[in-house]
């Protein structure tokens, strides 16, 4: 069963609570989860990580200082070489040479130990930062409205919680520190070279401006390609996930070749984008490596001439060139450090595209009749489940579009079971989804025992209302865990056994580990009827006050259906229920029936009354196909 991942040790109490969607106004994100590259400044985007980094800033600062000291320790080695060449070597002092070698060894060991210490300092806190960000992303996904999940491919969300967060951890562990460390090392190294021989130092500084221009151009182009690559990874993840979940369909219809072609096409597109990244990296590496190397060659020639004419000591030239060579790595690393920083900036942008999405409000502003009546509890006719002037259109639909539901007025009395009947596309499933507030009404209101559900905290509302959908979803967990999701934490074996009996799900006792048997991803190891019975058991296990069932028996054979209906009658007698029904046997469970047609309730009455008074209802219950002109729907 999916659970919220626990934050890493030492991070929960420092979890950044000040990250809120309302802090920024994100640009409009297309339904596929992608956004044009370069829409934000890289630095500005990376600064949004600060609330997560702030709790561990002290340890990261110490690690940065240690890395700077380690890098600068390496710059002392050329000065020792100068002392050895101009001193013991020139004086032919063997003891001095051995002493200099000892100094070099100690400096090398000190540099290695300091870099090892830096890695140790950052490993634990950055693992905590990644875990905290992943936990926040998971929590936020649970709070986002259904409309968000309808628009976003699951692979795009998955890639943000895995690949993107890995890139961010790598950025915080390496590029963030070494952009600072290498900058300080270059500045200190240049000062040392200028102090040794300022003319040679100016020669080595000559490529500085061209290198900065190359880096600026590279950053602009690489950010666009990096965004494309990460979005394409999300598309590829979506395809793989859909292929795994739909493997039965793929095999059943022999579509493995078309799926393989689709995968190959996406892989080829991603490969092309990755090659474009590689070409950009190769170009900047070539420029950043070639220009300084040319400057070092020119400095070597000029320095050799100066040594030959006696204006420069051999030790100074050795120290100068050794310092220049020591700076090769800090300079050459600029390219891939900038590349990693751009990928991290893109990952940050993608992460906060999800975090900036507006979550479900715990309570919603009342509208229409609710504004006049408020959220006060009423008595008499107001009790039970009531729809008052309910209108609904999906959030991404235009304001001038035809509502899915329009002017729904319906009252289900306390303890009554109401069957909801209608043709395909009439809005039955949408209406049932409004009761637990999976969607918010566009206008009007829904009340439970006289209380507007829009004014109720979602947790309280969903503790009162249990739902079972036509397409049952089970999690990769035990049978018992899946069923008890619908019950309070205090529920145990007795409640589980009762719910399984109501749903006629005794088949679970024949499974290898009984109720402990793992049902597999989405419960696909079970038949459709078995999954539907477990979903029904999950709905009734908590003895809810209000029960919403969306055609819960559609996958059952007639004999099992009859047994379930007999047991379900006893459950429905003690609750207020709304049941979507397509078959007369299910309708007969209800006290009354509401006919939904074209998004409106067109008739309410008992089953027998509607058979006499409504031609559409009689046709729906007969199961016949209309063939006369004007009767097709």
Secondary structure per residue as TSV (DSSP state, phi and psi in degrees):
chain	resnum	aa	ss	phi	psi
A	1	X	-	360.0	130.1
A	2	X	-	-61.4	133.6
A	3	X	-	-132.6	157.5
A	4	X	-	-68.8	123.8
A	5	X	-	-65.6	141.0
A	6	X	-	-76.1	137.6
A	7	X	-	-61.9	155.2
A	8	X	-	-63.6	157.8
A	9	X	T	-57.4	134.2
A	10	X	T	84.4	5.6
A	11	X	T	-114.2	-21.6
A	12	X	G	-61.7	-42.6
A	13	X	G	-71.6	-15.5
A	14	X	G	-107.7	15.2
A	15	X	-	-59.4	130.7
A	16	X	-	-70.6	95.9
A	17	X	T	-77.7	-9.9
A	18	X	T	-87.9	6.9
A	19	X	-	-86.1	115.1
A	20	X	-	-134.1	144.5
A	21	X	G	-57.1	-31.0
A	22	X	G	-75.9	-4.7
A	23	X	G	-68.1	-26.3
A	24	X	S	-131.3	161.9
A	25	X	-	-113.9	96.0
A	26	X	-	-67.9	151.5
A	27	X	-	-68.4	158.7
A	28	X	-	-61.6	125.1
A	29	X	-	-101.2	128.6
A	30	X	-	-60.9	160.2
A	31	X	T	-59.4	-25.5
A	32	X	T	-82.3	2.4
A	33	X	S	86.1	3.8
A	34	X	-	-99.2	162.9
A	35	X	-	-145.8	144.7
A	36	X	-	-54.8	136.6
A	37	X	T	-67.8	155.7
A	38	X	T	74.9	18.4
A	39	X	S	-79.0	-10.9
A	40	X	S	-135.8	155.7
A	41	X	-	-68.1	137.5
A	42	X	H	-62.6	-44.7
A	43	X	H	-65.0	-43.3
A	44	X	H	-62.4	-40.2
A	45	X	H	-64.6	-44.4
A	46	X	H	-66.8	-27.6
A	47	X	H	-64.8	-19.0
A	48	X	T	-70.6	-11.9
A	49	X	T	-78.4	-10.7
A	50	X	H	-55.8	-42.7
A	51	X	H	-58.3	-29.7
A	52	X	H	-81.1	-33.5
A	53	X	H	-80.7	-27.5
A	54	X	G	-53.1	-42.1
A	55	X	G	-61.8	-23.5
A	56	X	G	-114.6	18.5
A	57	X	H	-62.8	-34.9
A	58	X	H	-62.1	-46.8
A	59	X	H	-67.8	-37.4
A	60	X	H	-67.2	-36.9
A	61	X	H	-64.9	-42.9
A	62	X	H	-62.0	-41.5
A	63	X	H	-62.9	-38.4
A	64	X	H	-65.9	-42.4
A	65	X	H	-62.5	-44.0
A	66	X	H	-59.8	-42.2
A	67	X	H	-65.8	-39.3
A	68	X	H	-63.1	-44.7
A	69	X	H	-62.4	-41.8
A	70	X	H	-63.3	-42.9
A	71	X	H	-67.1	-41.8
A	72	X	H	-69.3	-27.4
A	73	X	H	-60.3	-37.7
A	74	X	H	-63.9	-27.6
A	75	X	H	-76.6	-13.2
A	76	X	H	-75.9	-25.5
A	77	X	H	-58.1	-44.4
A	78	X	H	-60.2	-34.6
A	79	X	H	-67.2	-35.6
A	80	X	H	-67.2	-39.9
A	81	X	H	-60.5	-40.1
A	82	X	H	-60.8	-44.1
A	83	X	H	-63.1	-39.2
A	84	X	H	-66.4	-44.7
A	85	X	I	-68.8	-47.3
A	86	X	I	-78.5	-17.4
A	87	X	I	-106.4	-94.3
A	88	X	I	-56.0	-40.9
A	89	X	I	-66.7	-46.4
A	90	X	H	-63.8	-35.1
A	91	X	H	-88.8	-0.5
A	92	X	T	55.7	44.9
A	93	X	-	-100.1	106.6
A	94	X	H	-64.8	-40.2
A	95	X	H	-61.2	-39.9
A	96	X	H	-65.5	-37.1
A	97	X	H	-63.5	-43.5
A	98	X	H	-64.3	-37.2
A	99	X	H	-65.1	-41.8
A	100	X	H	-63.2	-39.2
A	101	X	H	-62.4	-38.7
A	102	X	H	-63.6	-41.5
A	103	X	H	-60.0	-44.6
A	104	X	H	-62.0	-40.8
A	105	X	H	-63.3	-44.5
A	106	X	H	-64.3	-40.0
A	107	X	H	-64.7	-41.1
A	108	X	H	-63.1	-42.9
A	109	X	H	-64.7	-42.6
A	110	X	H	-62.0	-41.0
A	111	X	H	-63.1	-44.0
A	112	X	H	-64.9	-42.5
A	113	X	H	-64.8	-40.7
A	114	X	H	-66.1	-41.2
A	115	X	H	-67.1	-36.4
A	116	X	H	-64.0	-39.2
A	117	X	H	-63.7	-40.1
A	118	X	H	-59.4	-45.8
A	119	X	H	-62.3	-40.4
A	120	X	H	-65.2	-36.9
A	121	X	H	-66.5	-34.3
A	122	X	H	-94.3	-20.7
A	123	X	H	-60.1	-53.0
A	124	X	H	-67.5	-50.0
A	125	X	H	-64.4	-34.8
A	126	X	H	-73.4	-31.6
A	127	X	H	-62.3	-37.1
A	128	X	H	-66.8	-39.3
A	129	X	H	-61.7	-45.8
A	130	X	H	-62.5	-43.8
A	131	X	H	-64.2	-38.8
A	132	X	H	-65.8	-42.0
A	133	X	H	-66.3	-39.7
A	134	X	H	-66.2	-41.0
A	135	X	H	-64.3	-41.3
A	136	X	H	-64.4	-39.6
A	137	X	H	-63.5	-43.2
A	138	X	H	-64.0	-45.5
A	139	X	H	-60.8	-41.2
A	140	X	H	-67.2	-39.1
A	141	X	H	-60.4	-35.7
A	142	X	H	-68.5	-24.9
A	143	X	H	-93.7	-8.6
A	144	X	B	-76.9	147.7
A	145	X	-	-68.4	160.6
A	146	X	H	-58.2	-35.1
A	147	X	H	-59.3	-36.1
A	148	X	H	-63.2	-48.4
A	149	X	H	-67.9	-26.3
A	150	X	H	-67.8	-32.4
A	151	X	H	-84.6	-34.4
A	152	X	S	-94.5	129.4
A	153	X	-	-65.1	139.8
A	154	X	H	-63.3	-32.0
A	155	X	H	-64.6	-35.1
A	156	X	H	-64.6	-40.6
A	157	X	H	-68.5	-40.7
A	158	X	H	-63.5	-42.3
A	159	X	H	-65.8	-30.5
A	160	X	H	-70.2	-32.0
A	161	X	H	-85.6	-7.9
A	162	X	T	-121.2	-76.7
A	163	X	H	-60.4	-46.4
A	164	X	H	-64.5	-41.7
A	165	X	H	-69.0	-32.0
A	166	X	H	-64.3	-41.8
A	167	X	H	-61.8	-39.2
A	168	X	H	-66.9	-40.4
A	169	X	H	-63.7	-41.3
A	170	X	H	-64.1	-37.7
A	171	X	I	-64.4	-46.3
A	172	X	I	-66.5	-29.8
A	173	X	I	-79.3	-33.6
A	174	X	I	-124.4	-69.0
A	175	X	I	-57.6	-41.7
A	176	X	H	-57.1	-43.8
A	177	X	H	-73.5	-46.4
A	178	X	H	-80.4	-16.5
A	179	X	H	-63.4	-38.2
A	180	X	H	-73.5	-48.2
A	181	X	H	-60.8	-47.0
A	182	X	H	-68.2	-33.9
A	183	X	H	-63.3	-46.2
A	184	X	H	-62.9	-42.0
A	185	X	H	-62.0	-42.7
A	186	X	H	-63.6	-45.1
A	187	X	H	-61.5	-48.0
A	188	X	H	-63.7	-41.8
A	189	X	H	-63.2	-42.1
A	190	X	H	-63.8	-41.8
A	191	X	H	-61.6	-40.6
A	192	X	H	-62.9	-43.7
A	193	X	H	-66.1	-40.6
A	194	X	H	-63.5	-36.2
A	195	X	H	-68.6	-32.2
A	196	X	H	-72.4	-50.5
A	197	X	-	-160.3	103.4
A	198	X	H	-66.2	-29.3
A	199	X	H	-66.9	-43.4
A	200	X	H	-66.7	-34.6
A	201	X	H	-61.6	-40.1
A	202	X	H	-66.1	-33.4
A	203	X	H	-62.3	-44.3
A	204	X	H	-70.6	-24.3
A	205	X	H	-79.5	-12.3
A	206	X	T	-56.7	-40.4
A	207	X	T	-78.5	-0.1
A	208	X	H	-58.7	-48.6
A	209	X	H	-65.4	-47.5
A	210	X	H	-58.0	-38.5
A	211	X	H	-63.7	-40.6
A	212	X	H	-65.4	-38.5
A	213	X	H	-64.9	-42.3
A	214	X	H	-61.7	-42.7
A	215	X	H	-63.8	-38.7
A	216	X	H	-65.0	-45.5
A	217	X	H	-64.4	-40.1
A	218	X	H	-62.5	-44.2
A	219	X	H	-60.1	-41.9
A	220	X	H	-62.9	-47.0
A	221	X	H	-74.5	-38.4
A	222	X	H	-69.1	-33.0
A	223	X	H	-61.5	-38.6
A	224	X	H	-67.5	-44.5
A	225	X	H	-68.1	-37.9
A	226	X	H	-63.2	-40.8
A	227	X	H	-63.2	-43.9
A	228	X	H	-59.5	-43.9
A	229	X	H	-63.5	-43.7
A	230	X	H	-69.8	-34.9
A	231	X	H	-67.5	-37.2
A	232	X	H	-68.8	-32.6
A	233	X	H	-62.0	-40.7
A	234	X	H	-62.6	-41.3
A	235	X	H	-63.4	-42.0
A	236	X	H	-65.8	-39.1
A	237	X	H	-63.2	-40.3
A	238	X	H	-61.0	-45.0
A	239	X	H	-62.6	-43.8
A	240	X	H	-63.6	-43.5
A	241	X	H	-63.2	-44.8
A	242	X	H	-64.8	-36.6
A	243	X	H	-67.8	-36.8
A	244	X	H	-70.1	-46.8
A	245	X	H	-68.5	-30.1
A	246	X	T	-102.7	25.6
A	247	X	H	-61.0	-31.5
A	248	X	H	-66.6	-40.1
A	249	X	H	-67.0	-44.2
A	250	X	H	-60.2	-46.0
A	251	X	H	-70.5	-40.6
A	252	X	H	-62.5	-35.7
A	253	X	T	-103.0	7.2
A	254	X	T	61.4	39.9
A	255	X	-	-99.8	17.9
A	256	X	H	-63.6	-32.5
A	257	X	H	-67.4	-44.2
A	258	X	H	-66.1	-38.2
A	259	X	H	-66.0	-39.8
A	260	X	H	-63.7	-38.0
A	261	X	H	-65.9	-41.8
A	262	X	H	-62.5	-42.6
A	263	X	H	-63.8	-41.9
A	264	X	H	-63.6	-38.6
A	265	X	H	-65.8	-45.7
A	266	X	H	-64.6	-39.0
A	267	X	H	-63.9	-39.4
A	268	X	H	-66.1	-39.5
A	269	X	H	-63.6	-44.9
A	270	X	H	-63.7	-39.7
A	271	X	H	-60.6	-43.5
A	272	X	H	-61.6	-39.7
A	273	X	H	-67.0	-41.7
A	274	X	H	-64.4	-36.7
A	275	X	H	-66.6	-35.8
A	276	X	H	-63.3	-40.2
A	277	X	H	-61.4	-42.6
A	278	X	H	-63.7	-38.9
A	279	X	H	-64.9	-40.2
A	280	X	H	-64.5	-42.5
A	281	X	H	-62.8	-41.6
A	282	X	H	-62.2	-39.9
A	283	X	H	-65.4	-44.5
A	284	X	H	-71.8	-34.7
A	285	X	H	-62.5	-41.8
A	286	X	H	-61.6	-44.7
A	287	X	H	-68.1	-45.9
A	288	X	H	-69.6	-28.4
A	289	X	H	-82.8	-42.6
A	290	X	H	-68.0	-48.0
A	291	X	H	-60.7	-49.3
A	292	X	H	-64.1	-34.1
A	293	X	H	-64.7	-40.1
A	294	X	H	-62.5	-39.3
A	295	X	H	-66.8	-39.8
A	296	X	H	-64.2	-40.4
A	297	X	H	-61.5	-43.9
A	298	X	H	-64.0	-40.2
A	299	X	H	-65.5	-35.6
A	300	X	H	-64.2	-44.9
A	301	X	H	-63.4	-47.7
A	302	X	H	-63.7	-41.5
A	303	X	H	-66.6	-38.7
A	304	X	H	-62.4	-41.2
A	305	X	H	-61.3	-42.4
A	306	X	H	-66.5	-36.3
A	307	X	H	-67.2	-38.9
A	308	X	H	-64.8	-37.1
A	309	X	T	-90.1	4.4
A	310	X	T	84.8	5.2
A	311	X	S	-85.2	-6.7
A	312	X	S	-143.6	134.7
A	313	X	-	-76.9	154.2
A	314	X	H	-63.2	-38.6
A	315	X	H	-62.9	-38.0
A	316	X	H	-65.8	-40.8
A	317	X	H	-64.8	-40.9
A	318	X	H	-62.4	-44.7
A	319	X	H	-63.9	-40.8
A	320	X	H	-63.5	-50.1
A	321	X	H	-67.4	-35.5
A	322	X	H	-64.4	-39.2
A	323	X	H	-66.2	-41.4
A	324	X	H	-62.5	-42.0
A	325	X	H	-68.2	-33.9
A	326	X	H	-66.0	-25.8
A	327	X	H	-86.1	-4.8
A	328	X	H	-60.6	-46.3
A	329	X	H	-62.8	-49.7
A	330	X	H	-57.3	-36.9
A	331	X	H	-74.6	-47.1
A	332	X	H	-67.4	-26.2
A	333	X	T	-74.7	-12.9
A	334	X	H	-56.2	-38.2
A	335	X	H	-60.7	-55.8
A	336	X	H	-76.5	-22.5
A	337	X	H	-66.8	-40.2
A	338	X	H	-66.5	-37.9
A	339	X	H	-62.8	-46.6
A	340	X	H	-63.9	-35.2
A	341	X	H	-67.6	-39.0
A	342	X	H	-66.3	-40.8
A	343	X	H	-64.9	-37.2
A	344	X	H	-67.5	-38.9
A	345	X	H	-63.1	-40.4
A	346	X	H	-65.9	-41.7
A	347	X	H	-62.5	-39.3
A	348	X	H	-63.3	-43.5
A	349	X	H	-61.0	-44.0
A	350	X	H	-66.6	-38.7
A	351	X	H	-62.5	-46.8
A	352	X	H	-79.1	-12.7
A	353	X	H	-60.2	-37.5
A	354	X	H	-78.9	-44.6
A	355	X	H	-66.0	-24.9
A	356	X	T	-81.5	-13.1
A	357	X	S	-64.0	137.3
A	358	X	-	-69.7	121.1
A	359	X	B	-75.8	170.0
A	360	X	-	-63.4	132.3
A	361	X	-	-72.7	141.4
A	362	X	S	-62.4	-40.6
A	363	X	S	-129.8	150.2
A	364	X	-	-113.0	149.4
A	365	X	-	-59.7	132.7
A	366	X	-	-68.4	149.6
A	367	X	-	-133.4	160.5
A	368	X	T	58.2	-123.8
A	369	X	H	-63.0	-28.8
A	370	X	H	-65.9	-31.7
A	371	X	H	-65.4	-32.6
A	372	X	H	-81.8	-40.1
A	373	X	H	-86.4	-20.7
A	374	X	T	69.5	-159.6
A	375	X	T	-110.4	20.5
A	376	X	-	-75.9	148.2
A	377	X	-	-76.3	134.3
A	378	X	-	-111.2	174.4
A	379	X	-	-124.9	178.3
A	380	X	G	64.4	-118.5
A	381	X	G	-65.9	-19.6
A	382	X	G	-78.9	-12.1
A	383	X	S	-75.0	166.5
A	384	X	S	86.1	-150.8
A	385	X	E	-112.3	123.0
A	386	X	E	-131.9	134.9
A	387	X	E	-107.1	125.3
A	388	X	E	-123.4	106.1
A	389	X	E	56.6	36.9
A	390	X	E	-74.7	128.7
A	391	X	E	-127.1	142.9
A	392	X	E	-147.2	132.8
A	393	X	-	-134.6	149.5
A	394	X	-	-66.1	147.6
A	395	X	T	-56.8	-32.3
A	396	X	T	-88.8	4.1
A	397	X	S	-85.1	149.2
A	398	X	-	-68.8	153.5
A	399	X	T	-65.0	-19.9
A	400	X	T	-96.3	5.1
A	401	X	S	-78.2	160.2
A	402	X	-	-71.8	127.4
A	403	X	-	-64.1	147.9
A	404	X	S	-67.8	-40.9
A	405	X	E	-124.5	138.2
A	406	X	E	-143.7	111.8
A	407	X	E	71.2	44.3
A	408	X	E	-79.0	119.9
A	409	X	E	-123.4	116.9
A	410	X	E	-154.5	136.7
A	411	X	E	-126.7	121.1
A	412	X	E	-107.6	113.8
A	413	X	-	-70.0	159.7
A	414	X	T	-57.8	130.7
A	415	X	T	78.9	0.8
A	416	X	-	-93.2	148.9
A	417	X	E	-109.5	122.3
A	418	X	E	-110.3	125.7
A	419	X	E	-90.0	137.6
A	420	X	E	-111.3	116.4
A	421	X	E	-121.6	142.2
A	422	X	E	-178.4	164.2
A	423	X	-	-73.3	171.7
A	424	X	T	-60.9	130.9
A	425	X	T	83.2	9.6
A	426	X	S	-79.6	-12.8
A	427	X	S	106.4	14.2
A	428	X	H	-63.1	-51.2
A	429	X	H	-63.9	-38.5
A	430	X	H	-62.1	-42.2
A	431	X	H	-62.6	-42.3
A	432	X	H	-67.6	-30.8
A	433	X	H	-70.6	-18.8
A	434	X	H	-74.9	-25.7
A	435	X	H	-66.8	-48.1
A	436	X	T	-84.6	10.8
A	437	X	T	61.9	40.2
A	438	X	S	-68.5	-28.9
A	439	X	S	-129.3	153.0
A	440	X	-	-95.7	141.2
A	441	X	-	-65.2	146.1
A	442	X	S	-78.6	-36.2
A	443	X	E	-153.7	162.9
A	444	X	E	82.3	-164.7
A	445	X	E	-155.4	161.6
A	446	X	E	-123.8	133.3
A	447	X	E	-123.1	146.0
A	448	X	E	-114.1	117.0
A	449	X	T	50.1	39.3
A	450	X	T	85.6	-2.6
A	451	X	E	-101.9	126.8
A	452	X	E	-63.4	124.1
A	453	X	G	-66.1	-22.7
A	454	X	G	-67.6	-22.0
A	455	X	G	-95.9	0.9
A	456	X	S	-96.5	138.5
A	457	X	-	-57.5	140.5
A	458	X	H	-58.4	-38.4
A	459	X	H	-63.1	-41.1
A	460	X	H	-66.7	-42.6
A	461	X	H	-60.8	-46.8
A	462	X	H	-77.7	-10.2
A	463	X	H	-79.2	-22.8
A	464	X	H	-89.9	-28.4
A	465	X	E	-113.9	128.0
A	466	X	E	-111.5	145.8
A	467	X	E	-129.8	149.5
A	468	X	E	-136.4	122.8
A	469	X	-	-95.4	159.2
A	470	X	S	-62.7	-39.0
A	471	X	S	-97.1	98.2
A	472	X	-	-73.2	138.2
A	473	X	-	-114.9	125.3
A	474	X	-	-116.8	155.7
A	475	X	-	-105.7	163.2
A	476	X	S	-72.8	77.0
A	477	X	S	-154.4	-178.2
A	478	X	B	-70.9	159.5
A	479	X	H	-57.5	-47.0
A	480	X	H	-61.3	-41.5
A	481	X	H	-62.4	-41.1
A	482	X	H	-63.0	-43.0
A	483	X	H	-70.1	-43.4
A	484	X	H	-73.7	-3.5
A	485	X	T	-59.5	-26.5
A	486	X	T	-89.1	7.0
A	487	X	S	-119.7	160.7
A	488	X	-	-61.4	163.0
A	489	X	T	-61.9	-22.0
A	490	X	T	-81.4	-7.8
A	491	X	-	-66.1	148.7
A	492	X	-	-137.7	-152.0
A	493	X	H	-63.5	-35.5
A	494	X	H	-64.0	-46.4
A	495	X	H	-65.5	-38.0
A	496	X	H	-63.0	-46.5
A	497	X	H	-62.0	-41.1
A	498	X	H	-62.8	-45.1
A	499	X	H	-65.7	-41.2
A	500	X	H	-63.5	-35.9
A	501	X	H	-67.7	-41.8
A	502	X	H	-61.0	-42.6
A	503	X	T	-83.9	5.0
A	504	X	T	52.1	44.6
A	505	X	-	-104.7	36.0
A	506	X	G	-65.2	-11.3
A	507	X	G	-59.9	-21.7
A	508	X	G	-64.6	-27.0
A	509	X	G	-71.5	-17.0
A	510	X	G	-91.8	-3.8
A	511	X	S	-71.8	159.0
A	512	X	T	-52.2	-44.0
A	513	X	T	-114.6	23.2
A	514	X	G	61.8	-134.0
A	515	X	G	-71.4	-9.6
A	516	X	G	-88.2	-4.0
A	517	X	-	-63.8	130.9
A	518	X	B	-75.9	127.8
A	519	X	-	-87.6	-7.3
A	520	X	-	82.9	170.8
A	521	X	G	-59.7	124.8
A	522	X	G	58.1	16.5
A	523	X	G	67.2	24.0
A	524	X	T	-72.0	-8.3
A	525	X	T	-76.6	-8.4
A	526	X	S	-106.4	162.3
A	527	X	-	-75.5	167.1
A	528	X	H	-61.0	-42.3
A	529	X	H	-65.3	-37.8
A	530	X	H	-66.3	-42.8
A	531	X	H	-62.4	-40.1
A	532	X	H	-67.1	-36.5
A	533	X	H	-68.0	-37.8
A	534	X	H	-67.4	-37.4
A	535	X	H	-64.4	-38.7
A	536	X	H	-66.0	-41.8
A	537	X	H	-60.5	-39.1
A	538	X	H	-63.5	-34.7
A	539	X	H	-71.7	-34.9
A	540	X	H	-97.8	-8.8
A	541	X	T	-63.5	-29.2
A	542	X	T	-92.0	9.1
A	543	X	-	46.6	59.1
A	544	X	-	-69.2	154.6
A	545	X	S	-73.5	-31.6
A	546	X	E	-128.3	134.8
A	547	X	E	-127.0	129.4
A	548	X	E	-121.7	116.0
A	549	X	E	-120.4	122.5
A	550	X	E	-100.8	92.0
A	551	X	S	46.2	60.8
A	552	X	T	-75.7	-6.2
A	553	X	T	-117.7	15.7
A	554	X	T	-65.8	-26.8
A	555	X	T	-95.6	5.9
A	556	X	S	-94.4	148.8
A	557	X	-	-73.7	165.3
A	558	X	H	-64.4	-34.8
A	559	X	H	-70.9	-45.3
A	560	X	H	-65.7	-38.4
A	561	X	H	-59.0	-42.0
A	562	X	H	-64.2	-39.7
A	563	X	H	-66.8	-43.0
A	564	X	H	-64.2	-41.8
A	565	X	H	-63.5	-38.3
A	566	X	H	-63.8	-42.5
A	567	X	H	-72.4	-33.8
A	568	X	H	-70.8	-27.7
A	569	X	H	-58.4	-39.3
A	570	X	H	-67.0	-35.1
A	571	X	H	-70.5	-43.7
A	572	X	H	-67.4	-23.4
A	573	X	T	-65.6	-22.6
A	574	X	T	-109.7	16.7
A	575	X	S	-145.1	166.9
A	576	X	E	-99.0	122.7
A	577	X	E	-132.2	145.6
A	578	X	E	-121.1	118.3
A	579	X	E	-123.6	118.9
A	580	X	E	-76.4	129.1
A	581	X	-	-134.7	145.3
A	582	X	-	-120.7	-19.0
A	583	X	S	-113.8	146.4
A	584	X	H	-55.5	-35.7
A	585	X	H	-61.6	-37.4
A	586	X	H	-73.8	-37.9
A	587	X	H	-60.5	-35.2
A	588	X	T	-69.1	-10.6
A	589	X	T	-71.4	-20.0
A	590	X	-	-92.7	153.8
A	591	X	S	-78.0	-39.5
A	592	X	E	-138.4	167.6
A	593	X	E	-129.2	138.5
A	594	X	E	-114.7	130.5
A	595	X	E	-97.6	122.7
A	596	X	E	-107.1	125.1
A	597	X	E	-143.5	122.8
A	598	X	T	61.8	31.9
A	599	X	T	81.2	10.4
A	600	X	E	-130.7	150.2
A	601	X	E	-83.7	113.4
A	602	X	E	-100.8	-15.1
A	603	X	E	-160.6	144.2
A	604	X	E	-136.9	135.1
A	605	X	E	172.6	-173.6
A	606	X	-	-76.4	167.0
A	607	X	H	-56.4	-47.1
A	608	X	H	-69.8	-34.7
A	609	X	H	-63.8	-45.5
A	610	X	H	-69.9	-30.8
A	611	X	H	-61.0	-34.3
A	612	X	H	-81.8	-33.3
A	613	X	H	-105.6	-16.1
A	614	X	-	-123.6	114.0
A	615	X	H	-65.8	-38.2
A	616	X	H	-64.3	-42.3
A	617	X	H	-65.0	-43.4
A	618	X	H	-61.4	-39.0
A	619	X	H	-65.5	-44.4
A	620	X	H	-61.0	-39.7
A	621	X	H	-76.2	-23.8
A	622	X	H	-75.2	-27.1
A	623	X	T	78.8	4.8
A	624	X	-	-82.2	161.3
A	625	X	-	-100.5	127.8
A	626	X	-	-74.3	132.8
A	627	X	-	-121.3	-18.9
A	628	X	S	-72.5	153.6
A	629	X	T	-60.6	134.2
A	630	X	T	88.7	-7.6
A	631	X	-	-97.6	-14.1
A	632	X	-	-70.0	140.5
A	633	X	-	-129.6	360.0
